[in-house]
């Protein structure tokens, strides 16, 4: 005979075992999640944010770039001042002006040397200083020959030209000094970076390493940011100075040519320009 109770009880027993197994799995899964949640929370808390809370401004970055930024800052101020001064002084009106040349031409044709000397004393152009030196020598040495007068004019013109070139060369000096100072700051930053690598400070060494690299790069950029515009303005003002020197030579040659036309002729009594006007 078949055992009917075993046949009818086996399905209920299997269902019961499945329920027990399912409950055990849920309990184990819940326990595992509960144990892992503090670890996940710690990992989330310990992970630094990808975006910093507050970004540094450019001024703060420059201040934190080391002591070399102080001479670089002073050098940039000096560079800007030179550019402003050169824009006002290295121009045609400060070397040769059309109004002065017209007056000098008229007075030289009338051989009014004292009148031209008085006009030259009131003008600040470079050609006025050359004519002033030349006429001052002529009036004090009436028996000097024309070659001596020419030498006086050439000497004064050479002095004015050298003054223009020497003033412009300051920009070239800044263009060479600024990158060298930036390189010095770069070396200091690299030294700080390698010092942080050798220090036993744990994870803080990476912060010090990044600061040293940032200091090096900022100093390099600052030196180039000053040196490159300085060389550009040096090339610009050097070309302008050479052009003005050429105009000064042409104006001096014109004055000497007018003097040579009348130098050997008998002179009339010189009068001041105020009396003729």
C-alpha contacts under 8 A as a table, 3 or more apart, distances in Angstrom:
res1	aa1	res2	aa2	distance
3	X	6	X	5.56
3	X	7	X	6.59
4	X	7	X	5.09
4	X	8	X	6.16
5	X	8	X	5.16
5	X	9	X	5.85
6	X	9	X	5.07
6	X	10	X	5.97
7	X	10	X	5.61
7	X	11	X	7.69
8	X	11	X	6.57
8	X	12	X	7.62
9	X	12	X	5.45
9	X	13	X	6.20
10	X	13	X	5.08
10	X	14	X	6.24
11	X	14	X	5.19
11	X	15	X	6.30
12	X	15	X	5.21
12	X	16	X	6.18
13	X	16	X	5.03
13	X	17	X	6.28
14	X	17	X	5.10
14	X	18	X	6.27
15	X	18	X	5.08
15	X	19	X	6.31
16	X	19	X	5.20
16	X	20	X	6.34
17	X	20	X	5.13
17	X	21	X	6.16
18	X	21	X	5.11
18	X	22	X	6.13
19	X	22	X	5.13
19	X	23	X	6.22
20	X	23	X	5.21
20	X	24	X	6.27
21	X	24	X	5.12
21	X	25	X	6.30
22	X	25	X	5.18
22	X	26	X	6.35
23	X	26	X	5.19
23	X	27	X	6.19
24	X	27	X	5.08
24	X	28	X	6.13
25	X	28	X	5.13
25	X	29	X	6.05
26	X	29	X	5.10
26	X	30	X	6.05
27	X	30	X	5.20
27	X	31	X	6.17
28	X	31	X	5.10
28	X	32	X	6.13
29	X	32	X	5.08
29	X	33	X	6.20
30	X	33	X	5.17
30	X	34	X	6.04
31	X	34	X	5.03
31	X	35	X	6.12
32	X	35	X	5.15
32	X	36	X	6.13
33	X	36	X	5.08
33	X	37	X	6.00
34	X	37	X	5.42
34	X	38	X	7.66
35	X	38	X	6.60
35	X	39	X	7.61
36	X	39	X	5.29
36	X	40	X	6.22
37	X	40	X	5.10
37	X	41	X	6.03
38	X	41	X	4.95
38	X	42	X	6.11
39	X	42	X	5.08
39	X	43	X	6.22
40	X	43	X	5.07
40	X	44	X	6.13
41	X	44	X	5.17
41	X	45	X	6.06
42	X	45	X	5.02
42	X	46	X	5.92
43	X	46	X	5.07
43	X	47	X	6.09
44	X	47	X	5.39
45	X	48	X	7.71
49	X	52	X	6.62
52	X	55	X	6.42
56	X	60	X	6.09
56	X	61	X	6.42
57	X	60	X	5.29
57	X	61	X	6.28
58	X	61	X	5.07
58	X	62	X	6.22
59	X	62	X	5.12
59	X	63	X	6.17
60	X	63	X	5.09
60	X	64	X	6.21
61	X	64	X	5.27
61	X	65	X	6.26
61	X	218	X	7.85
62	X	65	X	5.15
62	X	66	X	7.97
62	X	69	X	6.99
62	X	218	X	7.04
63	X	66	X	6.89
63	X	69	X	7.28
64	X	215	X	7.36
65	X	68	X	7.77
65	X	69	X	6.68
65	X	214	X	7.44
65	X	215	X	4.51
65	X	216	X	7.57
65	X	218	X	6.35
65	X	219	X	6.67
66	X	69	X	6.11
66	X	185	X	7.14
66	X	215	X	6.69
67	X	70	X	5.81
67	X	185	X	7.93
68	X	71	X	5.96
68	X	72	X	6.56
68	X	181	X	6.83
68	X	182	X	7.43
68	X	184	X	7.42
68	X	185	X	5.55
68	X	219	X	7.46
69	X	72	X	4.92
69	X	73	X	5.92
69	X	185	X	7.77
69	X	219	X	6.92
69	X	222	X	7.89
70	X	73	X	5.15
70	X	74	X	6.35
71	X	74	X	5.02
71	X	75	X	5.93
71	X	181	X	7.97
72	X	75	X	4.97
72	X	76	X	6.18
72	X	178	X	6.58
72	X	181	X	7.02
72	X	182	X	7.75
72	X	222	X	7.34
72	X	223	X	6.97
72	X	226	X	8.00
73	X	76	X	5.14
73	X	77	X	6.47
74	X	77	X	5.18
74	X	78	X	6.32
75	X	78	X	5.09
75	X	79	X	6.09
75	X	174	X	7.31
75	X	178	X	7.41
76	X	79	X	4.97
76	X	80	X	6.29
76	X	226	X	6.25
77	X	80	X	5.26
77	X	81	X	6.29
78	X	81	X	5.12
78	X	82	X	6.21
79	X	82	X	5.20
79	X	83	X	6.33
79	X	171	X	7.10
79	X	174	X	7.19
79	X	230	X	7.09
80	X	83	X	5.19
80	X	84	X	6.34
81	X	84	X	5.23
81	X	85	X	6.21
82	X	85	X	5.12
82	X	86	X	5.99
82	X	171	X	7.73
83	X	86	X	5.19
83	X	87	X	6.14
83	X	233	X	7.52
84	X	87	X	5.25
84	X	88	X	6.61
85	X	88	X	5.31
85	X	89	X	6.18
86	X	89	X	5.07
86	X	90	X	5.19
86	X	237	X	7.68
87	X	90	X	5.94
87	X	91	X	7.09
88	X	91	X	6.84
89	X	94	X	5.98
90	X	94	X	6.67
90	X	95	X	7.72
90	X	164	X	7.81
90	X	237	X	7.53
90	X	240	X	7.33
90	X	241	X	6.70
91	X	94	X	5.59
91	X	95	X	6.81
91	X	240	X	7.57
91	X	244	X	7.40
92	X	95	X	5.29
92	X	96	X	5.60
92	X	97	X	6.59
92	X	244	X	6.35
93	X	96	X	5.62
93	X	97	X	4.87
93	X	125	X	7.15
94	X	97	X	7.15
94	X	124	X	7.13
94	X	125	X	4.96
94	X	126	X	6.72
95	X	125	X	4.80
95	X	126	X	4.52
95	X	127	X	6.13
95	X	244	X	6.72
95	X	248	X	6.83
96	X	100	X	7.65
96	X	101	X	7.54
96	X	125	X	6.04
96	X	126	X	6.55
96	X	127	X	5.77
96	X	244	X	7.76
96	X	247	X	7.06
96	X	248	X	6.34
96	X	251	X	7.51
97	X	100	X	5.54
97	X	101	X	6.39
97	X	125	X	7.20
98	X	101	X	5.19
98	X	102	X	6.18
99	X	102	X	5.26
99	X	103	X	6.36
100	X	103	X	5.13
100	X	104	X	6.01
100	X	123	X	7.95
100	X	128	X	7.75
101	X	104	X	5.00
101	X	105	X	5.97
101	X	251	X	7.70
102	X	105	X	5.18
102	X	106	X	6.33
103	X	106	X	5.24
103	X	107	X	6.22
103	X	116	X	7.93
104	X	107	X	5.21
104	X	108	X	5.95
104	X	116	X	6.20
104	X	255	X	7.86
105	X	108	X	5.26
105	X	109	X	6.23
105	X	255	X	7.43
105	X	258	X	7.81
106	X	109	X	5.34
106	X	110	X	6.53
107	X	110	X	5.11
107	X	111	X	6.01
107	X	112	X	5.21
107	X	113	X	7.03
107	X	115	X	7.07
107	X	116	X	6.06
108	X	111	X	4.67
108	X	112	X	6.02
108	X	113	X	6.69
108	X	116	X	7.43
108	X	255	X	7.85
108	X	258	X	6.53
108	X	259	X	7.01
109	X	112	X	7.80
109	X	258	X	7.02
111	X	262	X	7.52
111	X	267	X	7.51
111	X	268	X	7.87
111	X	270	X	7.57
112	X	115	X	5.35
112	X	116	X	6.34
112	X	270	X	5.57
112	X	271	X	6.42
112	X	272	X	7.32
112	X	273	X	7.58
113	X	116	X	5.04
113	X	117	X	6.06
113	X	135	X	6.76
113	X	139	X	7.90
113	X	270	X	6.73
114	X	117	X	4.93
114	X	118	X	6.22
114	X	135	X	7.93
114	X	139	X	7.88
114	X	270	X	6.21
114	X	271	X	6.57
114	X	272	X	5.95
114	X	273	X	7.84
115	X	118	X	5.13
115	X	119	X	6.32
115	X	270	X	7.78
115	X	271	X	6.54
115	X	272	X	4.46
115	X	273	X	4.53
115	X	274	X	7.80
116	X	119	X	5.01
116	X	120	X	6.03
116	X	273	X	7.50
117	X	120	X	5.02
117	X	121	X	6.27
117	X	131	X	7.57
117	X	132	X	5.72
117	X	135	X	6.33
117	X	136	X	7.27
118	X	121	X	5.23
118	X	122	X	6.72
118	X	272	X	7.69
118	X	273	X	7.85
119	X	122	X	5.30
119	X	123	X	6.63
120	X	123	X	5.28
120	X	124	X	7.81
120	X	128	X	4.89
120	X	129	X	6.80
120	X	131	X	6.93
120	X	132	X	5.69
121	X	124	X	7.70
121	X	128	X	7.44
121	X	129	X	7.78
121	X	132	X	6.88
123	X	128	X	6.19
124	X	128	X	6.53
124	X	129	X	7.21
125	X	128	X	5.17
125	X	129	X	6.67
126	X	129	X	5.22
126	X	130	X	6.46
126	X	160	X	6.83
126	X	248	X	7.59
127	X	130	X	5.02
127	X	131	X	6.18
127	X	248	X	6.31
127	X	251	X	7.13
127	X	252	X	6.98
128	X	131	X	5.14
128	X	132	X	5.91
129	X	132	X	4.92
129	X	133	X	6.20
129	X	156	X	7.91
130	X	133	X	5.34
130	X	134	X	6.25
130	X	153	X	5.95
130	X	156	X	5.61
130	X	157	X	6.22
130	X	252	X	7.58
131	X	134	X	4.98
131	X	135	X	5.95
131	X	153	X	7.22
131	X	252	X	7.75
131	X	255	X	7.85
132	X	135	X	5.28
132	X	136	X	5.84
133	X	136	X	5.17
133	X	137	X	6.25
133	X	152	X	7.17
133	X	153	X	7.23
133	X	156	X	7.34
134	X	137	X	5.33
134	X	138	X	6.26
134	X	149	X	6.18
134	X	152	X	5.93
134	X	153	X	5.67
135	X	138	X	4.80
135	X	139	X	5.99
136	X	139	X	5.36
136	X	140	X	6.18
137	X	140	X	5.26
137	X	141	X	5.87
137	X	149	X	7.35
137	X	152	X	7.89
138	X	141	X	5.12
138	X	142	X	5.60
138	X	144	X	7.10
138	X	149	X	6.95
139	X	142	X	5.64
141	X	144	X	5.59
144	X	148	X	6.58
144	X	149	X	7.47
145	X	148	X	5.75
145	X	149	X	6.88
146	X	149	X	5.06
146	X	150	X	6.22
146	X	260	X	7.04
146	X	263	X	7.14
147	X	150	X	5.01
147	X	151	X	6.29
148	X	151	X	5.07
148	X	152	X	6.35
149	X	152	X	5.16
149	X	153	X	6.37
150	X	153	X	5.13
150	X	154	X	6.14
150	X	256	X	6.99
151	X	154	X	5.08
151	X	155	X	5.99
152	X	155	X	5.20
152	X	156	X	6.27
153	X	156	X	5.31
153	X	157	X	6.06
153	X	252	X	7.24
154	X	157	X	5.03
154	X	158	X	6.02
155	X	158	X	5.16
155	X	159	X	6.27
156	X	159	X	5.03
156	X	160	X	6.29
157	X	160	X	5.16
157	X	161	X	6.15
157	X	248	X	7.49
157	X	249	X	7.23
157	X	252	X	7.84
158	X	161	X	5.08
158	X	162	X	6.06
159	X	162	X	5.14
159	X	163	X	6.16
160	X	163	X	5.03
160	X	164	X	6.39
161	X	164	X	5.19
161	X	165	X	6.33
161	X	245	X	5.89
162	X	165	X	5.10
162	X	166	X	5.96
163	X	166	X	5.16
163	X	167	X	6.19
164	X	167	X	5.30
164	X	168	X	6.44
164	X	241	X	6.36
165	X	168	X	5.26
165	X	169	X	6.27
165	X	238	X	7.20
165	X	241	X	6.89
166	X	169	X	5.19
166	X	170	X	7.16
167	X	170	X	5.93
168	X	171	X	5.96
168	X	172	X	7.50
168	X	234	X	6.39
168	X	237	X	6.46
168	X	238	X	6.26
168	X	241	X	7.95
169	X	172	X	5.14
169	X	173	X	6.46
169	X	234	X	7.15
170	X	173	X	5.02
170	X	174	X	6.36
171	X	174	X	5.09
171	X	175	X	6.17
171	X	230	X	5.49
171	X	231	X	6.61
171	X	233	X	7.18
171	X	234	X	5.28
172	X	175	X	4.90
172	X	176	X	6.36
172	X	230	X	6.63
172	X	231	X	5.77
172	X	234	X	5.85
173	X	176	X	5.24
173	X	177	X	6.06
174	X	177	X	5.09
174	X	178	X	5.84
174	X	226	X	7.88
174	X	227	X	6.44
174	X	230	X	6.35
175	X	178	X	5.85
175	X	179	X	7.17
175	X	226	X	7.00
175	X	227	X	3.96
175	X	228	X	6.41
175	X	229	X	7.66
175	X	230	X	4.95
175	X	231	X	5.22
176	X	179	X	6.13
176	X	180	X	6.77
176	X	227	X	6.48
177	X	180	X	5.20
177	X	181	X	6.26
177	X	227	X	7.52
178	X	181	X	5.18
178	X	182	X	6.25
178	X	223	X	4.76
178	X	224	X	6.96
178	X	226	X	6.13
178	X	227	X	5.28
179	X	182	X	4.88
179	X	183	X	6.10
179	X	220	X	7.13
179	X	223	X	4.27
179	X	224	X	5.41
179	X	226	X	7.68
179	X	227	X	5.88
180	X	183	X	4.96
180	X	184	X	6.27
180	X	223	X	7.17
181	X	184	X	4.98
181	X	185	X	6.36
181	X	219	X	7.92
181	X	223	X	6.37
182	X	185	X	5.10
182	X	186	X	6.17
182	X	219	X	4.68
182	X	220	X	4.56
182	X	221	X	7.26
182	X	222	X	6.38
182	X	223	X	4.27
182	X	224	X	7.29
183	X	186	X	4.85
183	X	187	X	6.27
183	X	219	X	7.06
183	X	220	X	5.88
183	X	223	X	7.48
184	X	187	X	5.17
184	X	188	X	6.42
185	X	188	X	5.04
185	X	189	X	6.24
185	X	215	X	7.42
185	X	216	X	6.01
185	X	219	X	5.22
185	X	220	X	7.12
186	X	189	X	5.10
186	X	190	X	6.28
186	X	215	X	6.93
186	X	216	X	3.78
186	X	217	X	6.47
186	X	218	X	7.93
186	X	219	X	5.73
186	X	220	X	5.96
187	X	190	X	5.14
187	X	191	X	6.16
187	X	216	X	6.74
188	X	191	X	5.07
188	X	192	X	6.32
188	X	216	X	6.96
189	X	192	X	5.12
189	X	193	X	6.27
189	X	211	X	7.98
189	X	212	X	4.50
189	X	213	X	5.91
189	X	214	X	7.47
189	X	215	X	5.11
189	X	216	X	4.33
190	X	193	X	4.93
190	X	194	X	6.26
190	X	212	X	5.99
190	X	213	X	6.31
190	X	216	X	6.25
191	X	194	X	5.32
191	X	195	X	6.10
191	X	212	X	7.59
192	X	195	X	5.00
192	X	196	X	6.21
192	X	208	X	7.68
192	X	209	X	7.30
192	X	212	X	5.20
193	X	196	X	5.14
193	X	197	X	6.45
193	X	208	X	6.62
193	X	209	X	4.49
193	X	210	X	7.29
193	X	211	X	7.44
193	X	212	X	4.60
193	X	213	X	6.31
194	X	197	X	4.99
194	X	198	X	6.37
194	X	209	X	7.31
195	X	198	X	5.25
195	X	199	X	6.23
196	X	199	X	5.15
196	X	205	X	5.21
196	X	206	X	7.53
196	X	208	X	5.61
196	X	209	X	5.60
197	X	205	X	6.09
197	X	206	X	7.73
197	X	209	X	6.78
199	X	205	X	6.96
200	X	205	X	7.66
201	X	204	X	5.69
201	X	205	X	5.81
202	X	205	X	6.08
203	X	206	X	6.01
203	X	207	X	7.61
204	X	207	X	5.25
204	X	208	X	6.49
205	X	208	X	5.07
205	X	209	X	5.95
206	X	209	X	4.86
206	X	210	X	6.13
207	X	210	X	5.25
207	X	211	X	6.27
208	X	211	X	5.05
208	X	212	X	6.23
209	X	212	X	5.23
209	X	213	X	6.33
210	X	213	X	5.16
210	X	214	X	6.05
211	X	214	X	5.03
211	X	215	X	6.10
212	X	215	X	5.06
212	X	216	X	6.26
213	X	216	X	5.10
213	X	217	X	6.26
214	X	217	X	5.23
214	X	218	X	6.07
215	X	218	X	5.27
215	X	219	X	6.22
216	X	219	X	5.39
216	X	220	X	6.31
217	X	220	X	5.10
217	X	221	X	6.13
218	X	221	X	5.12
218	X	222	X	6.06
219	X	222	X	5.09
219	X	223	X	6.16
220	X	223	X	5.31
220	X	224	X	6.32
221	X	224	X	5.23
221	X	225	X	5.93
222	X	225	X	4.99
222	X	226	X	6.39
223	X	226	X	5.43
223	X	227	X	6.01
224	X	227	X	4.94
224	X	228	X	5.73
225	X	228	X	5.94
225	X	229	X	6.92
226	X	229	X	5.91
226	X	230	X	6.25
227	X	230	X	5.10
227	X	231	X	6.29
228	X	231	X	5.33
228	X	232	X	6.33
229	X	232	X	4.92
229	X	233	X	6.12
230	X	233	X	5.29
230	X	234	X	6.03
231	X	234	X	4.87
231	X	235	X	6.22
232	X	235	X	5.31
232	X	236	X	6.38
233	X	236	X	4.90
233	X	237	X	6.04
234	X	237	X	5.31
234	X	238	X	5.82
235	X	238	X	5.13
235	X	239	X	6.27
236	X	239	X	5.43
236	X	240	X	6.41
237	X	240	X	4.89
237	X	241	X	5.91
238	X	241	X	5.06
238	X	242	X	6.20
239	X	242	X	5.23
239	X	243	X	6.30
240	X	243	X	5.13
240	X	244	X	6.24
241	X	244	X	5.07
241	X	245	X	6.08
242	X	245	X	5.03
242	X	246	X	6.26
243	X	246	X	5.16
243	X	247	X	6.40
244	X	247	X	4.99
244	X	248	X	6.10
245	X	248	X	4.93
245	X	249	X	6.21
246	X	249	X	5.12
246	X	250	X	6.26
247	X	250	X	5.03
247	X	251	X	6.14
248	X	251	X	5.10
248	X	252	X	6.10
249	X	252	X	5.11
249	X	253	X	6.08
250	X	253	X	5.11
250	X	254	X	6.24
251	X	254	X	5.05
251	X	255	X	6.34
252	X	255	X	5.14
252	X	256	X	6.18
253	X	256	X	5.09
253	X	257	X	6.05
254	X	257	X	5.08
254	X	258	X	6.39
255	X	258	X	5.25
255	X	259	X	6.28
256	X	259	X	4.96
256	X	260	X	6.06
257	X	260	X	5.08
257	X	261	X	6.46
258	X	261	X	5.31
258	X	262	X	6.92
259	X	262	X	5.53
259	X	263	X	5.62
260	X	263	X	5.06
260	X	264	X	7.65
261	X	264	X	7.64
262	X	265	X	5.35
267	X	270	X	7.99
271	X	275	X	6.81
271	X	276	X	7.42
272	X	275	X	5.56
272	X	276	X	6.86
273	X	276	X	5.16
273	X	277	X	6.21
274	X	277	X	5.23
